[in-house]
């Protein structure tokens, strides 16, 4: 059976493609500008960047679990969780990933791994204790959709370009300030090379920051849709998202700070970012996710509260 791409709809896919294309075009322009300004060899730097990208790609599941302090659990340790994951994987036509638990009262979950065959899903003890089984299934289906849609690969590629831009920036500044290019270009009255690189870098960073977070929000919408398609019951994910968000306010700040580093992975960030504009958020606002799921539920003929 051919595996489906969960969470895909034409409008969302077109927006993701357009945003990703803009990000790629941005970095191409950045590289062209720097090559024109600096006229230096960048082969060693590219080797380092590509090496780091491959290391991140092939160890992403282990690195994420280690960073979260999560533990891979056996069937004997968590039989009910394993049963849920196996049942959802059968429904989604996915190989079973590693199953992990993270010992924290913060209710949350995440998935990681470079491909469906090299993936891990993790739930926190706080989520396991606070949500109903059907709600947990909705959350797990969301995370499995990330795995099915290879979102870790997509975001790794996006991060690779960002990392390349950052190294180009540093390389350009060093070359300009200490490599003989600190003066004016071609000995005329134009601005110093390092200043050109610095200004271009700031512009590229600001635009890429927004574009990468836009892609991240689209991936969350797609995973929500994937959960609805896998389970056939989007109302349970809606309930889970609302519970996770409301329960987060009851968690001590000390515990929230301990897991903040995983916010980009979590189904809902572990700490609200105040009145941060949606443009700078890596997750869509909760009310928009609920509204999108409610529309899917209506399309499926499911009850919506």
C-alpha atoms as an extended CHARMM CRD file, in Angstrom:
* protein
*
       305  EXT
         1         1  UNK       CA              0.0000000000        0.0000000000        0.0000000000  PROA      1               0.0000000000
         2         2  UNK       CA              1.3300000000        3.4110000000       -0.9520000000  PROA      2               0.0000000000
         3         3  UNK       CA              1.8150000000        5.5830000000        2.1010000000  PROA      3               0.0000000000
         4         4  UNK       CA             -0.2910000000        8.7260000000        2.1840000000  PROA      4               0.0000000000
         5         5  UNK       CA              1.1270000000       12.1450000000        2.9450000000  PROA      5               0.0000000000
         6         6  UNK       CA             -0.8860000000       13.1670000000        5.9490000000  PROA      6               0.0000000000
         7         7  UNK       CA             -2.0080000000       16.7210000000        6.4500000000  PROA      7               0.0000000000
         8         8  UNK       CA             -1.7510000000       17.7240000000        2.8130000000  PROA      8               0.0000000000
         9         9  UNK       CA             -4.2530000000       20.0470000000        1.2080000000  PROA      9               0.0000000000
        10        10  UNK       CA             -3.7430000000       22.0830000000       -1.9440000000  PROA      10              0.0000000000
        11        11  UNK       CA             -3.8480000000       25.5580000000       -0.3930000000  PROA      11              0.0000000000
        12        12  UNK       CA             -1.5490000000       24.7150000000        2.4990000000  PROA      12              0.0000000000
        13        13  UNK       CA              0.8880000000       22.8960000000        0.2080000000  PROA      13              0.0000000000
        14        14  UNK       CA              1.0930000000       25.8490000000       -2.1730000000  PROA      14              0.0000000000
        15        15  UNK       CA              1.7450000000       28.2540000000        0.7040000000  PROA      15              0.0000000000
        16        16  UNK       CA              4.5230000000       26.0100000000        2.0550000000  PROA      16              0.0000000000
        17        17  UNK       CA              6.1200000000       25.6810000000       -1.3940000000  PROA      17              0.0000000000
        18        18  UNK       CA              5.9460000000       29.4420000000       -1.9630000000  PROA      18              0.0000000000
        19        19  UNK       CA              7.4400000000       30.2350000000        1.4540000000  PROA      19              0.0000000000
        20        20  UNK       CA             10.2100000000       27.6550000000        1.0420000000  PROA      20              0.0000000000
        21        21  UNK       CA             11.0080000000       29.0370000000       -2.4170000000  PROA      21              0.0000000000
        22        22  UNK       CA             11.2590000000       32.5440000000       -0.9700000000  PROA      22              0.0000000000
        23        23  UNK       CA             13.6520000000       31.2610000000        1.6840000000  PROA      23              0.0000000000
        24        24  UNK       CA             15.8340000000       29.5540000000       -0.9200000000  PROA      24              0.0000000000
        25        25  UNK       CA             15.8170000000       32.6430000000       -3.1440000000  PROA      25              0.0000000000
        26        26  UNK       CA             16.7860000000       34.7950000000       -0.1660000000  PROA      26              0.0000000000
        27        27  UNK       CA             19.8790000000       32.6880000000        0.5410000000  PROA      27              0.0000000000
        28        28  UNK       CA             20.8670000000       32.5680000000       -3.1280000000  PROA      28              0.0000000000
        29        29  UNK       CA             20.7600000000       36.3690000000       -3.2640000000  PROA      29              0.0000000000
        30        30  UNK       CA             22.7130000000       36.5410000000       -0.0030000000  PROA      30              0.0000000000
        31        31  UNK       CA             25.4340000000       34.2380000000       -1.3330000000  PROA      31              0.0000000000
        32        32  UNK       CA             25.6800000000       36.1510000000       -4.6210000000  PROA      32              0.0000000000
        33        33  UNK       CA             26.0240000000       39.4730000000       -2.8050000000  PROA      33              0.0000000000
        34        34  UNK       CA             28.7390000000       38.1350000000       -0.5250000000  PROA      34              0.0000000000
        35        35  UNK       CA             30.6830000000       36.5280000000       -3.3610000000  PROA      35              0.0000000000
        36        36  UNK       CA             30.5740000000       39.8150000000       -5.2530000000  PROA      36              0.0000000000
        37        37  UNK       CA             31.7320000000       41.7550000000       -2.2080000000  PROA      37              0.0000000000
        38        38  UNK       CA             34.3190000000       39.3680000000       -0.7570000000  PROA      38              0.0000000000
        39        39  UNK       CA             35.9090000000       37.4930000000       -3.6760000000  PROA      39              0.0000000000
        40        40  UNK       CA             37.2690000000       34.7680000000       -1.3640000000  PROA      40              0.0000000000
        41        41  UNK       CA             37.3160000000       30.9800000000       -1.3890000000  PROA      41              0.0000000000
        42        42  UNK       CA             34.6700000000       29.3410000000        0.7730000000  PROA      42              0.0000000000
        43        43  UNK       CA             35.3050000000       25.6250000000        0.1910000000  PROA      43              0.0000000000
        44        44  UNK       CA             36.5530000000       24.8470000000        3.7510000000  PROA      44              0.0000000000
        45        45  UNK       CA             33.5990000000       26.6660000000        5.2370000000  PROA      45              0.0000000000
        46        46  UNK       CA             31.1340000000       24.7700000000        3.0270000000  PROA      46              0.0000000000
        47        47  UNK       CA             32.7250000000       21.4630000000        4.0370000000  PROA      47              0.0000000000
        48        48  UNK       CA             32.2400000000       22.3530000000        7.7150000000  PROA      48              0.0000000000
        49        49  UNK       CA             28.6340000000       23.4690000000        7.2200000000  PROA      49              0.0000000000
        50        50  UNK       CA             27.6580000000       20.4100000000        5.1770000000  PROA      50              0.0000000000
        51        51  UNK       CA             29.3790000000       18.1750000000        7.7380000000  PROA      51              0.0000000000
        52        52  UNK       CA             27.4030000000       19.7720000000       10.5650000000  PROA      52              0.0000000000
        53        53  UNK       CA             24.1610000000       19.4190000000        8.5930000000  PROA      53              0.0000000000
        54        54  UNK       CA             24.7850000000       15.7170000000        7.9720000000  PROA      54              0.0000000000
        55        55  UNK       CA             25.6590000000       15.1790000000       11.6380000000  PROA      55              0.0000000000
        56        56  UNK       CA             22.4500000000       16.9220000000       12.7170000000  PROA      56              0.0000000000
        57        57  UNK       CA             20.4100000000       14.9710000000       10.1560000000  PROA      57              0.0000000000
        58        58  UNK       CA             21.7020000000       11.5150000000       11.0620000000  PROA      58              0.0000000000
        59        59  UNK       CA             21.6420000000       12.0310000000       14.8320000000  PROA      59              0.0000000000
        60        60  UNK       CA             18.5250000000       14.2210000000       15.1410000000  PROA      60              0.0000000000
        61        61  UNK       CA             16.4580000000       11.6430000000       17.0390000000  PROA      61              0.0000000000
        62        62  UNK       CA             19.2020000000       10.8940000000       19.5750000000  PROA      62              0.0000000000
        63        63  UNK       CA             20.1210000000       14.5630000000       20.0060000000  PROA      63              0.0000000000
        64        64  UNK       CA             16.5190000000       15.6530000000       20.5980000000  PROA      64              0.0000000000
        65        65  UNK       CA             15.8320000000       12.8830000000       23.1130000000  PROA      65              0.0000000000
        66        66  UNK       CA             19.0770000000       13.6140000000       24.9390000000  PROA      66              0.0000000000
        67        67  UNK       CA             18.3770000000       17.3570000000       24.9970000000  PROA      67              0.0000000000
        68        68  UNK       CA             14.9100000000       16.7010000000       26.4340000000  PROA      68              0.0000000000
        69        69  UNK       CA             16.1690000000       14.2260000000       29.0040000000  PROA      69              0.0000000000
        70        70  UNK       CA             13.7000000000       11.7120000000       27.5800000000  PROA      70              0.0000000000
        71        71  UNK       CA             14.0520000000        7.9640000000       28.0170000000  PROA      71              0.0000000000
        72        72  UNK       CA             13.1770000000        5.3290000000       25.4450000000  PROA      72              0.0000000000
        73        73  UNK       CA             10.7270000000        2.9760000000       27.1620000000  PROA      73              0.0000000000
        74        74  UNK       CA             10.0990000000       -0.6880000000       26.4500000000  PROA      74              0.0000000000
        75        75  UNK       CA              6.7040000000       -2.3230000000       26.0700000000  PROA      75              0.0000000000
        76        76  UNK       CA              7.0720000000       -3.7320000000       29.5880000000  PROA      76              0.0000000000
        77        77  UNK       CA              7.5750000000       -0.2190000000       30.9750000000  PROA      77              0.0000000000
        78        78  UNK       CA              4.6980000000        1.4370000000       29.0850000000  PROA      78              0.0000000000
        79        79  UNK       CA              2.3880000000       -1.1680000000       27.5180000000  PROA      79              0.0000000000
        80        80  UNK       CA             -0.5840000000        1.1740000000       26.9990000000  PROA      80              0.0000000000
        81        81  UNK       CA              1.5640000000        3.7800000000       25.2630000000  PROA      81              0.0000000000
        82        82  UNK       CA              3.1140000000        1.1660000000       22.9860000000  PROA      82              0.0000000000
        83        83  UNK       CA             -0.3420000000       -0.1630000000       22.1230000000  PROA      83              0.0000000000
        84        84  UNK       CA             -1.5000000000        3.3350000000       21.1300000000  PROA      84              0.0000000000
        85        85  UNK       CA              1.5360000000        3.9770000000       18.9580000000  PROA      85              0.0000000000
        86        86  UNK       CA              1.2640000000        0.5870000000       17.2410000000  PROA      86              0.0000000000
        87        87  UNK       CA             -2.4370000000        1.0410000000       16.5260000000  PROA      87              0.0000000000
        88        88  UNK       CA             -1.9270000000        4.5280000000       15.0740000000  PROA      88              0.0000000000
        89        89  UNK       CA              1.0640000000        3.3910000000       13.0010000000  PROA      89              0.0000000000
        90        90  UNK       CA             -1.0570000000        0.5980000000       11.5230000000  PROA      90              0.0000000000
        91        91  UNK       CA             -3.7590000000        3.1280000000       10.6330000000  PROA      91              0.0000000000
        92        92  UNK       CA             -1.1940000000        5.5110000000        9.1030000000  PROA      92              0.0000000000
        93        93  UNK       CA              0.8120000000        2.7680000000        7.3480000000  PROA      93              0.0000000000
        94        94  UNK       CA              3.9680000000        3.8130000000        9.1720000000  PROA      94              0.0000000000
        95        95  UNK       CA              6.7620000000        1.7600000000       10.7370000000  PROA      95              0.0000000000
        96        96  UNK       CA              6.7060000000        1.9180000000       14.5060000000  PROA      96              0.0000000000
        97        97  UNK       CA              9.1020000000        4.5740000000       15.8550000000  PROA      97              0.0000000000
        98        98  UNK       CA             10.9750000000        4.4720000000       19.1280000000  PROA      98              0.0000000000
        99        99  UNK       CA              8.6920000000        5.2760000000       22.0450000000  PROA      99              0.0000000000
       100       100  UNK       CA              9.9750000000        7.5780000000       24.7620000000  PROA      100             0.0000000000
       101       101  UNK       CA              8.7490000000        9.3420000000       27.8860000000  PROA      101             0.0000000000
       102       102  UNK       CA              9.9530000000       12.5810000000       29.4180000000  PROA      102             0.0000000000
       103       103  UNK       CA              9.6270000000       12.9290000000       33.1820000000  PROA      103             0.0000000000
       104       104  UNK       CA              8.1250000000       16.3930000000       33.6320000000  PROA      104             0.0000000000
       105       105  UNK       CA              4.7520000000       17.6900000000       34.8410000000  PROA      105             0.0000000000
       106       106  UNK       CA              4.5380000000       19.8740000000       31.7210000000  PROA      106             0.0000000000
       107       107  UNK       CA              1.8740000000       18.2750000000       29.4660000000  PROA      107             0.0000000000
       108       108  UNK       CA              3.4050000000       17.9620000000       26.0110000000  PROA      108             0.0000000000
       109       109  UNK       CA              4.7320000000       15.6860000000       23.2790000000  PROA      109             0.0000000000
       110       110  UNK       CA              7.1280000000       15.7750000000       20.3460000000  PROA      110             0.0000000000
       111       111  UNK       CA              8.4910000000       13.6850000000       17.4880000000  PROA      111             0.0000000000
       112       112  UNK       CA             11.9380000000       13.6170000000       15.9570000000  PROA      112             0.0000000000
       113       113  UNK       CA             13.9530000000       11.5960000000       13.4620000000  PROA      113             0.0000000000
       114       114  UNK       CA             15.1830000000       11.9680000000        9.9000000000  PROA      114             0.0000000000
       115       115  UNK       CA             12.6900000000        9.5390000000        8.3320000000  PROA      115             0.0000000000
       116       116  UNK       CA              9.7750000000        7.2350000000        9.2430000000  PROA      116             0.0000000000
       117       117  UNK       CA             12.2680000000        4.3750000000        9.6890000000  PROA      117             0.0000000000
       118       118  UNK       CA             14.4950000000        6.4350000000       12.0030000000  PROA      118             0.0000000000
       119       119  UNK       CA             12.0700000000        8.2900000000       14.2390000000  PROA      119             0.0000000000
       120       120  UNK       CA             11.0040000000        8.6190000000       17.8510000000  PROA      120             0.0000000000
       121       121  UNK       CA              7.8290000000        9.9030000000       19.5060000000  PROA      121             0.0000000000
       122       122  UNK       CA              7.8560000000       11.1410000000       23.0630000000  PROA      122             0.0000000000
       123       123  UNK       CA              5.1320000000       12.0830000000       25.5310000000  PROA      123             0.0000000000
       124       124  UNK       CA              5.6550000000       13.7150000000       28.8970000000  PROA      124             0.0000000000
       125       125  UNK       CA              4.4200000000       12.1690000000       32.1120000000  PROA      125             0.0000000000
       126       126  UNK       CA              2.3800000000       15.3340000000       32.5880000000  PROA      126             0.0000000000
       127       127  UNK       CA              0.5020000000       14.7140000000       29.3510000000  PROA      127             0.0000000000
       128       128  UNK       CA             -0.0080000000       11.0180000000       30.0950000000  PROA      128             0.0000000000
       129       129  UNK       CA             -1.4750000000       11.8020000000       33.5200000000  PROA      129             0.0000000000
       130       130  UNK       CA             -3.7050000000       14.7280000000       32.4990000000  PROA      130             0.0000000000
       131       131  UNK       CA             -5.3040000000       13.7050000000       29.1940000000  PROA      131             0.0000000000
       132       132  UNK       CA             -7.8730000000       11.0700000000       28.3140000000  PROA      132             0.0000000000
       133       133  UNK       CA             -6.7160000000        8.1240000000       26.1380000000  PROA      133             0.0000000000
       134       134  UNK       CA             -8.5330000000        9.3990000000       23.0190000000  PROA      134             0.0000000000
       135       135  UNK       CA             -6.9470000000       12.8210000000       23.4770000000  PROA      135             0.0000000000
       136       136  UNK       CA             -3.5080000000       11.2580000000       23.8240000000  PROA      136             0.0000000000
       137       137  UNK       CA             -4.1490000000        9.3490000000       20.5900000000  PROA      137             0.0000000000
       138       138  UNK       CA             -4.9610000000       12.6340000000       18.8610000000  PROA      138             0.0000000000
       139       139  UNK       CA             -1.6660000000       14.1080000000       20.0910000000  PROA      139             0.0000000000
       140       140  UNK       CA              0.3100000000       11.0200000000       19.0550000000  PROA      140             0.0000000000
       141       141  UNK       CA             -1.3260000000       11.0710000000       15.6170000000  PROA      141             0.0000000000
       142       142  UNK       CA             -0.2070000000       14.7030000000       15.2660000000  PROA      142             0.0000000000
       143       143  UNK       CA              3.3700000000       13.7070000000       16.0720000000  PROA      143             0.0000000000
       144       144  UNK       CA              3.2510000000       10.7130000000       13.7180000000  PROA      144             0.0000000000
       145       145  UNK       CA              2.0670000000       13.0820000000       10.9750000000  PROA      145             0.0000000000
       146       146  UNK       CA              5.2700000000       15.0740000000       11.5030000000  PROA      146             0.0000000000
       147       147  UNK       CA              7.1680000000       11.8200000000       11.0060000000  PROA      147             0.0000000000
       148       148  UNK       CA              5.1470000000       10.8020000000        7.9180000000  PROA      148             0.0000000000
       149       149  UNK       CA              5.5850000000       14.2170000000        6.3190000000  PROA      149             0.0000000000
       150       150  UNK       CA              9.3470000000       14.2320000000        7.0740000000  PROA      150             0.0000000000
       151       151  UNK       CA              9.0990000000       17.5380000000        8.8640000000  PROA      151             0.0000000000
       152       152  UNK       CA             12.4160000000       17.0310000000       10.6420000000  PROA      152             0.0000000000
       153       153  UNK       CA             14.0960000000       16.7840000000        7.2300000000  PROA      153             0.0000000000
       154       154  UNK       CA             12.2820000000       19.8970000000        5.9870000000  PROA      154             0.0000000000
       155       155  UNK       CA             13.2330000000       21.9720000000        9.0070000000  PROA      155             0.0000000000
       156       156  UNK       CA             16.7960000000       20.6140000000        8.9440000000  PROA      156             0.0000000000
       157       157  UNK       CA             17.1730000000       21.8280000000        5.3570000000  PROA      157             0.0000000000
       158       158  UNK       CA             15.7630000000       25.2230000000        6.3440000000  PROA      158             0.0000000000
       159       159  UNK       CA             18.1250000000       25.3450000000        9.3200000000  PROA      159             0.0000000000
       160       160  UNK       CA             21.0220000000       24.3260000000        7.0890000000  PROA      160             0.0000000000
       161       161  UNK       CA             20.5390000000       27.4210000000        4.9520000000  PROA      161             0.0000000000
       162       162  UNK       CA             20.2730000000       29.5630000000        8.0690000000  PROA      162             0.0000000000
       163       163  UNK       CA             23.4700000000       28.0300000000        9.4470000000  PROA      163             0.0000000000
       164       164  UNK       CA             25.1920000000       28.6150000000        6.1060000000  PROA      164             0.0000000000
       165       165  UNK       CA             24.1040000000       32.2510000000        6.1360000000  PROA      165             0.0000000000
       166       166  UNK       CA             25.4130000000       32.6750000000        9.6800000000  PROA      166             0.0000000000
       167       167  UNK       CA             28.8020000000       31.2070000000        8.7690000000  PROA      167             0.0000000000
       168       168  UNK       CA             28.9840000000       33.3040000000        5.6100000000  PROA      168             0.0000000000
       169       169  UNK       CA             28.2910000000       36.3340000000        7.7690000000  PROA      169             0.0000000000
       170       170  UNK       CA             31.0450000000       35.4930000000       10.2400000000  PROA      170             0.0000000000
       171       171  UNK       CA             33.4620000000       34.5960000000        7.4820000000  PROA      171             0.0000000000
       172       172  UNK       CA             32.7020000000       37.8480000000        5.6820000000  PROA      172             0.0000000000
       173       173  UNK       CA             33.1740000000       39.9540000000        8.7990000000  PROA      173             0.0000000000
       174       174  UNK       CA             36.4910000000       38.2910000000        9.6330000000  PROA      174             0.0000000000
       175       175  UNK       CA             37.7140000000       38.6370000000        6.0530000000  PROA      175             0.0000000000
       176       176  UNK       CA             36.6300000000       42.2540000000        5.8990000000  PROA      176             0.0000000000
       177       177  UNK       CA             37.9620000000       43.3790000000        9.2710000000  PROA      177             0.0000000000
       178       178  UNK       CA             41.1510000000       41.3200000000        9.5870000000  PROA      178             0.0000000000
       179       179  UNK       CA             41.8530000000       40.0500000000        6.0940000000  PROA      179             0.0000000000
       180       180  UNK       CA             42.8420000000       43.2930000000        4.5060000000  PROA      180             0.0000000000
       181       181  UNK       CA             39.3260000000       44.2950000000        3.5210000000  PROA      181             0.0000000000
       182       182  UNK       CA             38.6300000000       46.6060000000        6.3870000000  PROA      182             0.0000000000
       183       183  UNK       CA             39.1210000000       49.6760000000        4.2560000000  PROA      183             0.0000000000
       184       184  UNK       CA             36.9470000000       51.0660000000        1.5410000000  PROA      184             0.0000000000
       185       185  UNK       CA             36.2710000000       48.8720000000       -1.4600000000  PROA      185             0.0000000000
       186       186  UNK       CA             38.5950000000       49.4940000000       -4.4070000000  PROA      186             0.0000000000
       187       187  UNK       CA             40.1430000000       52.3330000000       -2.4170000000  PROA      187             0.0000000000
       188       188  UNK       CA             37.2220000000       54.6270000000       -3.2460000000  PROA      188             0.0000000000
       189       189  UNK       CA             34.8940000000       56.4600000000       -0.9300000000  PROA      189             0.0000000000
       190       190  UNK       CA             32.3830000000       53.6090000000       -0.6820000000  PROA      190             0.0000000000
       191       191  UNK       CA             31.5220000000       51.9150000000        2.6040000000  PROA      191             0.0000000000
       192       192  UNK       CA             33.9150000000       49.3160000000        4.1450000000  PROA      192             0.0000000000
       193       193  UNK       CA             33.3940000000       45.7200000000        3.0540000000  PROA      193             0.0000000000
       194       194  UNK       CA             32.7190000000       44.5320000000        6.6000000000  PROA      194             0.0000000000
       195       195  UNK       CA             29.9170000000       47.1040000000        6.9410000000  PROA      195             0.0000000000
       196       196  UNK       CA             28.2830000000       45.9360000000        3.6770000000  PROA      196             0.0000000000
       197       197  UNK       CA             28.4370000000       42.3250000000        4.8740000000  PROA      197             0.0000000000
       198       198  UNK       CA             27.0700000000       43.2660000000        8.2790000000  PROA      198             0.0000000000
       199       199  UNK       CA             24.0760000000       45.1730000000        6.8670000000  PROA      199             0.0000000000
       200       200  UNK       CA             23.2540000000       42.4810000000        4.3130000000  PROA      200             0.0000000000
       201       201  UNK       CA             23.5340000000       39.8260000000        7.0290000000  PROA      201             0.0000000000
       202       202  UNK       CA             21.1030000000       41.6170000000        9.3240000000  PROA      202             0.0000000000
       203       203  UNK       CA             18.5530000000       41.9180000000        6.5160000000  PROA      203             0.0000000000
       204       204  UNK       CA             18.9340000000       38.2460000000        5.5520000000  PROA      204             0.0000000000
       205       205  UNK       CA             18.6870000000       37.0930000000        9.1540000000  PROA      205             0.0000000000
       206       206  UNK       CA             15.5350000000       39.1220000000        9.7950000000  PROA      206             0.0000000000
       207       207  UNK       CA             13.7640000000       37.8490000000        6.6690000000  PROA      207             0.0000000000
       208       208  UNK       CA             14.8810000000       34.2190000000        7.1520000000  PROA      208             0.0000000000
       209       209  UNK       CA             13.7550000000       34.3510000000       10.8050000000  PROA      209             0.0000000000
       210       210  UNK       CA             10.2330000000       35.1840000000        9.6540000000  PROA      210             0.0000000000
       211       211  UNK       CA             10.1930000000       32.7000000000        6.7500000000  PROA      211             0.0000000000
       212       212  UNK       CA             11.4530000000       29.7490000000        8.8140000000  PROA      212             0.0000000000
       213       213  UNK       CA              8.8040000000       30.3900000000       11.4580000000  PROA      213             0.0000000000
       214       214  UNK       CA              6.1680000000       30.6620000000        8.7610000000  PROA      214             0.0000000000
       215       215  UNK       CA              7.1870000000       27.2370000000        7.4370000000  PROA      215             0.0000000000
       216       216  UNK       CA              7.0800000000       25.8800000000       10.9870000000  PROA      216             0.0000000000
       217       217  UNK       CA              3.5190000000       27.1480000000       11.4770000000  PROA      217             0.0000000000
       218       218  UNK       CA              2.4260000000       25.5440000000        8.2050000000  PROA      218             0.0000000000
       219       219  UNK       CA              3.9230000000       22.2220000000        9.3550000000  PROA      219             0.0000000000
       220       220  UNK       CA              1.8630000000       22.4040000000       12.5460000000  PROA      220             0.0000000000
       221       221  UNK       CA             -1.3450000000       22.9990000000       10.6060000000  PROA      221             0.0000000000
       222       222  UNK       CA             -0.4680000000       20.0510000000        8.3640000000  PROA      222             0.0000000000
       223       223  UNK       CA              0.2200000000       17.7780000000       11.3560000000  PROA      223             0.0000000000
       224       224  UNK       CA             -3.0990000000       18.7960000000       12.9460000000  PROA      224             0.0000000000
       225       225  UNK       CA             -4.8650000000       17.8550000000        9.7360000000  PROA      225             0.0000000000
       226       226  UNK       CA             -2.8990000000       14.6070000000        9.6100000000  PROA      226             0.0000000000
       227       227  UNK       CA             -4.0640000000       13.7290000000       13.1240000000  PROA      227             0.0000000000
       228       228  UNK       CA             -7.6720000000       14.3060000000       12.0820000000  PROA      228             0.0000000000
       229       229  UNK       CA             -7.2570000000       12.0420000000        9.0400000000  PROA      229             0.0000000000
       230       230  UNK       CA             -5.4860000000        9.2470000000       10.9300000000  PROA      230             0.0000000000
       231       231  UNK       CA             -7.9010000000        9.1030000000       13.8720000000  PROA      231             0.0000000000
       232       232  UNK       CA            -11.0240000000       10.2000000000       12.0300000000  PROA      232             0.0000000000
       233       233  UNK       CA            -11.9080000000       12.2300000000       15.1340000000  PROA      233             0.0000000000
       234       234  UNK       CA            -10.4420000000       15.7620000000       15.0840000000  PROA      234             0.0000000000
       235       235  UNK       CA            -12.5040000000       16.7260000000       18.1360000000  PROA      235             0.0000000000
       236       236  UNK       CA            -10.1530000000       14.7560000000       20.3800000000  PROA      236             0.0000000000
       237       237  UNK       CA             -7.1000000000       16.7130000000       19.2190000000  PROA      237             0.0000000000
       238       238  UNK       CA             -9.1020000000       19.9200000000       19.6750000000  PROA      238             0.0000000000
       239       239  UNK       CA             -9.8650000000       18.9030000000       23.2560000000  PROA      239             0.0000000000
       240       240  UNK       CA             -6.2380000000       17.8830000000       23.8490000000  PROA      240             0.0000000000
       241       241  UNK       CA             -4.8480000000       21.1970000000       22.5900000000  PROA      241             0.0000000000
       242       242  UNK       CA             -7.2420000000       23.1440000000       24.7930000000  PROA      242             0.0000000000
       243       243  UNK       CA             -6.3820000000       21.0280000000       27.8510000000  PROA      243             0.0000000000
       244       244  UNK       CA             -2.6240000000       21.2840000000       27.2590000000  PROA      244             0.0000000000
       245       245  UNK       CA             -2.8490000000       25.0500000000       26.8810000000  PROA      245             0.0000000000
       246       246  UNK       CA             -5.0030000000       25.5330000000       29.9820000000  PROA      246             0.0000000000
       247       247  UNK       CA             -2.9870000000       23.1040000000       32.1150000000  PROA      247             0.0000000000
       248       248  UNK       CA              0.2340000000       24.8930000000       31.1260000000  PROA      248             0.0000000000
       249       249  UNK       CA             -0.8240000000       27.8810000000       33.2190000000  PROA      249             0.0000000000
       250       250  UNK       CA             -0.8620000000       25.6430000000       36.3160000000  PROA      250             0.0000000000
       251       251  UNK       CA              2.7400000000       24.4830000000       35.8830000000  PROA      251             0.0000000000
       252       252  UNK       CA              5.3860000000       26.2060000000       38.0640000000  PROA      252             0.0000000000
       253       253  UNK       CA              7.6890000000       28.5350000000       36.1190000000  PROA      253             0.0000000000
       254       254  UNK       CA             10.6660000000       26.4730000000       37.2880000000  PROA      254             0.0000000000
       255       255  UNK       CA              9.3810000000       23.4080000000       35.4290000000  PROA      255             0.0000000000
       256       256  UNK       CA              8.4720000000       25.4380000000       32.3410000000  PROA      256             0.0000000000
       257       257  UNK       CA             11.9580000000       26.9310000000       32.1540000000  PROA      257             0.0000000000
       258       258  UNK       CA             13.5160000000       23.4690000000       32.3000000000  PROA      258             0.0000000000
       259       259  UNK       CA             11.8120000000       22.4130000000       29.0600000000  PROA      259             0.0000000000
       260       260  UNK       CA             11.7580000000       25.7180000000       27.1480000000  PROA      260             0.0000000000
       261       261  UNK       CA             14.5760000000       24.5150000000       24.9150000000  PROA      261             0.0000000000
       262       262  UNK       CA             12.1620000000       21.9770000000       23.3820000000  PROA      262             0.0000000000
       263       263  UNK       CA              9.4960000000       24.5270000000       22.4490000000  PROA      263             0.0000000000
       264       264  UNK       CA             10.1360000000       24.2510000000       18.7100000000  PROA      264             0.0000000000
       265       265  UNK       CA              9.5120000000       20.4800000000       18.9580000000  PROA      265             0.0000000000
       266       266  UNK       CA              6.5110000000       20.5010000000       21.3000000000  PROA      266             0.0000000000
       267       267  UNK       CA              2.9210000000       20.3350000000       20.0830000000  PROA      267             0.0000000000
       268       268  UNK       CA              2.3100000000       23.5370000000       22.0830000000  PROA      268             0.0000000000
       269       269  UNK       CA              5.1780000000       25.7500000000       23.3610000000  PROA      269             0.0000000000
       270       270  UNK       CA              5.8110000000       25.1990000000       27.0570000000  PROA      270             0.0000000000
       271       271  UNK       CA              5.6780000000       28.8850000000       27.8300000000  PROA      271             0.0000000000
       272       272  UNK       CA              3.6400000000       31.6390000000       26.2590000000  PROA      272             0.0000000000
       273       273  UNK       CA              5.6630000000       34.3510000000       24.5580000000  PROA      273             0.0000000000
       274       274  UNK       CA              3.4700000000       37.1840000000       25.8300000000  PROA      274             0.0000000000
       275       275  UNK       CA              1.9140000000       39.2900000000       23.0820000000  PROA      275             0.0000000000
       276       276  UNK       CA              4.3330000000       38.1050000000       20.4040000000  PROA      276             0.0000000000
       277       277  UNK       CA              3.0220000000       38.8060000000       16.9070000000  PROA      277             0.0000000000
       278       278  UNK       CA              2.0010000000       35.7250000000       14.9350000000  PROA      278             0.0000000000
       279       279  UNK       CA              4.6060000000       36.6020000000       12.3030000000  PROA      279             0.0000000000
       280       280  UNK       CA              7.3650000000       35.6810000000       14.7790000000  PROA      280             0.0000000000
       281       281  UNK       CA              5.7350000000       32.5560000000       16.2730000000  PROA      281             0.0000000000
       282       282  UNK       CA              6.8700000000       29.0210000000       15.3640000000  PROA      282             0.0000000000
       283       283  UNK       CA              3.4160000000       27.6010000000       16.2850000000  PROA      283             0.0000000000
       284       284  UNK       CA              0.0620000000       28.9540000000       15.0870000000  PROA      284             0.0000000000
       285       285  UNK       CA             -2.1660000000       30.6360000000       17.6860000000  PROA      285             0.0000000000
       286       286  UNK       CA             -4.2840000000       28.0760000000       19.5200000000  PROA      286             0.0000000000
       287       287  UNK       CA             -7.5720000000       29.6420000000       18.4220000000  PROA      287             0.0000000000
       288       288  UNK       CA             -6.6050000000       29.3470000000       14.7480000000  PROA      288             0.0000000000
       289       289  UNK       CA             -5.6190000000       25.6960000000       15.1610000000  PROA      289             0.0000000000
       290       290  UNK       CA             -8.9270000000       24.9570000000       16.8700000000  PROA      290             0.0000000000
       291       291  UNK       CA            -10.8450000000       26.7810000000       14.1260000000  PROA      291             0.0000000000
       292       292  UNK       CA             -9.0190000000       24.8300000000       11.3940000000  PROA      292             0.0000000000
       293       293  UNK       CA             -9.7160000000       21.5200000000       13.1550000000  PROA      293             0.0000000000
       294       294  UNK       CA            -13.3670000000       22.4820000000       13.6330000000  PROA      294             0.0000000000
       295       295  UNK       CA            -13.6640000000       23.0660000000        9.8810000000  PROA      295             0.0000000000
       296       296  UNK       CA            -12.1130000000       19.6440000000        9.2090000000  PROA      296             0.0000000000
       297       297  UNK       CA            -14.5340000000       18.0850000000       11.6980000000  PROA      297             0.0000000000
       298       298  UNK       CA            -17.4890000000       19.6560000000        9.8790000000  PROA      298             0.0000000000
       299       299  UNK       CA            -16.1640000000       18.3440000000        6.5520000000  PROA      299             0.0000000000
       300       300  UNK       CA            -15.9780000000       14.8670000000        8.0900000000  PROA      300             0.0000000000
       301       301  UNK       CA            -19.4410000000       15.1340000000        9.6190000000  PROA      301             0.0000000000
       302       302  UNK       CA            -18.0520000000       14.9530000000       13.1380000000  PROA      302             0.0000000000
       303       303  UNK       CA            -19.6400000000       16.7310000000       16.1290000000  PROA      303             0.0000000000
       304       304  UNK       CA            -18.1130000000       20.1040000000       17.0200000000  PROA      304             0.0000000000
       305       305  UNK       CA            -18.7900000000       21.6180000000       20.4340000000  PROA      305             0.0000000000
